[in-house]
Amino acid sequence: MFHSIVARMKDGSEKDAVLNIEHEKASVRAKVEHQFHIMENLFGFHKVWYRGISKNRSFLSMLFVSTKVVLYARQARAQRALC
């Protein structure tokens, strides 16, 4: 929903439900967009170009795998720092 629609709603259970749904959607969106942020900034993949469907698919697969490796390494490093 648009912010202006939610802002005009009266306080109550309906507004709370809408705000909770919007919060969940924003949470999922942030988790997905974080992967793309790492791909763009760390690996330099800013633009999409056409090199054939199979080449693009394999290239993007490798980028996502590399992104997951980076995220897991960061998570493991943070856990080791806590111990």
C-alpha positions as CSV (number, residue, x, y, z in Angstrom):
1,M,0.0,0.0,0.0
2,F,1.0,3.6,-0.5
3,H,2.3,5.4,2.6
4,S,-0.4,8.1,2.1
5,I,-3.2,5.5,2.3
6,V,-1.8,3.9,5.5
7,A,-1.3,7.4,7.0
8,R,-4.9,8.3,6.4
9,M,-6.2,5.1,8.1
10,K,-7.6,5.3,11.6
11,D,-5.6,3.7,14.3
12,G,-6.8,0.2,15.0
13,S,-6.3,-3.5,14.2
14,E,-6.7,-3.0,10.5
15,K,-3.9,-0.4,10.3
16,D,-1.7,-2.6,12.5
17,A,-2.3,-5.5,10.2
18,V,-1.4,-3.5,7.1
19,L,1.7,-2.1,8.8
20,N,2.8,-5.7,9.8
21,I,2.3,-6.9,6.2
22,E,4.3,-3.9,4.8
23,H,7.1,-4.6,7.3
24,E,7.3,-8.3,6.2
25,K,7.4,-7.3,2.6
26,A,10.2,-4.7,3.3
27,S,12.1,-7.4,5.2
28,V,12.0,-9.8,2.3
29,R,12.9,-7.1,-0.2
30,A,15.9,-6.1,1.9
31,K,17.2,-9.6,2.1
32,V,16.9,-10.1,-1.7
33,E,18.4,-6.7,-2.6
34,H,21.4,-7.3,-0.4
35,Q,22.6,-10.1,-2.6
36,F,22.3,-7.8,-5.7
37,H,24.2,-5.1,-3.8
38,I,27.1,-7.4,-3.2
39,M,27.1,-8.5,-6.8
40,E,27.2,-5.0,-8.1
41,N,29.7,-3.5,-5.7
42,L,32.1,-6.3,-4.9
43,F,32.2,-8.1,-8.2
44,G,31.5,-5.1,-10.5
45,F,28.4,-6.4,-12.2
46,H,26.6,-3.2,-12.8
47,K,25.2,-3.6,-16.3
48,V,23.4,-6.5,-17.9
49,W,24.5,-7.4,-21.4
50,Y,23.3,-10.1,-23.8
51,R,25.8,-12.8,-24.6
52,G,23.4,-15.7,-25.2
53,I,21.0,-17.1,-22.7
54,S,23.2,-20.0,-21.6
55,K,26.3,-17.8,-21.1
56,N,24.2,-15.2,-19.1
57,R,22.7,-17.9,-17.0
58,S,26.0,-19.5,-16.1
59,F,27.6,-16.2,-15.4
60,L,24.8,-15.1,-13.1
61,S,24.9,-18.5,-11.3
62,M,28.6,-18.1,-10.6
63,L,28.0,-14.5,-9.4
64,F,25.3,-15.7,-7.0
65,V,27.4,-18.6,-5.7
66,S,30.3,-16.2,-5.2
67,T,28.0,-13.8,-3.3
68,K,26.8,-16.6,-1.0
69,V,30.5,-17.6,-0.3
70,V,31.3,-14.0,0.6
71,L,28.2,-13.8,2.9
72,Y,29.0,-17.1,4.6
73,A,32.6,-16.1,5.1
74,R,31.5,-12.8,6.7
75,Q,29.1,-14.7,9.0
76,A,31.8,-17.2,10.0
77,R,34.3,-14.4,10.7
78,A,31.7,-12.7,12.9
79,Q,30.9,-15.8,14.8
80,R,34.7,-16.5,15.4
81,A,35.0,-12.9,16.7
82,L,32.3,-13.6,19.3
83,C,34.0,-16.7,20.7
